[in-house]
Structure formats: C-alpha cells, structure tokens
Amino acid sequence: METDNDQISVVLVDADDIFRRGLESIFSLDPRFQVAGSFRHPSLINYTSERHIIVIDPTGSGIFEETWLRDALGRAPAARLAVFTHCFDPEAVELALDIGVGAYLVKGRITHDEVLRAIELIACSPILLLDERLNDLLRARPQAPRNSARLTPAGPLTPSEREILQLVSQGMYDSEIGKMRGIKTGTVQSHIHSAQRKLGAGQRVHAVLLAIHLGLIGGFVAES
C-alpha cells in the first residue's frame, strides 16, 4: 500500500466525476499519498497485485451495490477497501463490513483531513474505522442485523479482551498493545482470538464491529 517513496497508493472509484476529481486533488496535494488510478466503475481497474487502498463509493447506480466492492477486490485482491459514500443505511454498513472493508466513511459528515487520516490509518494497520455516528446508528438499530445469530456472545468478554479490542479498533499493532499493557504479543493475540470465538467472528475486524454493535467497546472517533 506504500510506494518506493513511502507514499500510500490510493485508487479512487466513484461514478460522480466532479466529486472524484475533487478527491483526487485532495490526495494529490498531500505528500503522504499517491493516486495510482481514478475510475468511474470498478470494472475499469486493471488487475493488479499491488497493495493499494481503494477509496470507493458503491452507489454508482443510486443504490448500494455490493458487486462494486467484490469487483474491486477481484481486480485488486491485495488491496484494502475504504467505502466513502452518502449511503447511511445500517444494512449497507454491515454488508460492506462483512465483505471486509477497512473503513466506512460518510460523505458530508467527515472533513477532508479526517478522510486522509482514516486512509493513512488503515494503510498502516489491520484496523476497522467507522464514522462515530455510524457506531451510534448500529447500536440503536431496533431490528435484527445481518448474521444476527453471531450477536449473542458465547460468553462474556473479560475486561482484558474488551480493552484489547478497543485498542485494536484504534489502530494499534499487537506488539504496541503488548508493550502498553506489559504482556507478550502472543498473549495479546490469545485475548483477541478468545474474543473472536466468543463473538462468533472469523476475523478481528468483525469482532471489533460486533463489540461496537453490542456496546462492549466504543467506536472510532476521527481526529483532524
């Protein structure tokens, strides 16, 4: 995801030409980033094994289309996806996170600096970022979410498991968490795996999402 010049390589996918060009200018003016491509549709991405960050709005036809996300990952399997869209529907958020996006950001609710910070964070660590308003929306949602069977923990999370999931959600590496808490990296990973098992999550990002949804940890709050 970083170039030889230590720049983060981003690919932009958005059917709104004006918005996409504006976003391209924002990334291009920041020395931390390099725009590797800019497309109206994910099918236009040339197959690549590069570890880009793909910033994508999957609502090109006016509705949220998961095929856009799957198509983008099919053409750049080593990439990480960051959804940046006007869509504020909890089902769309959960669907995107099930697919494995690294961030879900809402247009008009986040500053340019916060967008750049979010992309920088997910380029550097295996972390899940949500706009804080989405965390509140998901928690308050009355109807059963997707894969609702997973939302009943097999057992209560320990204080250590909750604290470590919170730190994972903030973008910290396992080794950093271990140093902060005075424990071995392997112990950190054991806590994460235990939390995943209890929550029925296959990946740590899913464990973080479920913990946020259940109110077990707080969500990501972007900082400018």
Helices and strands as residue ranges (DSSP letters): E 8-13, H 17-28, E 33-39, G 42-44, E 53-56, H 66-75, E 80-85, H 90-99, E 103-106, H 112-124, E 129-130, H 132-140, G 148-151, H 159-169, H 174-181, H 185-199, H 204-213
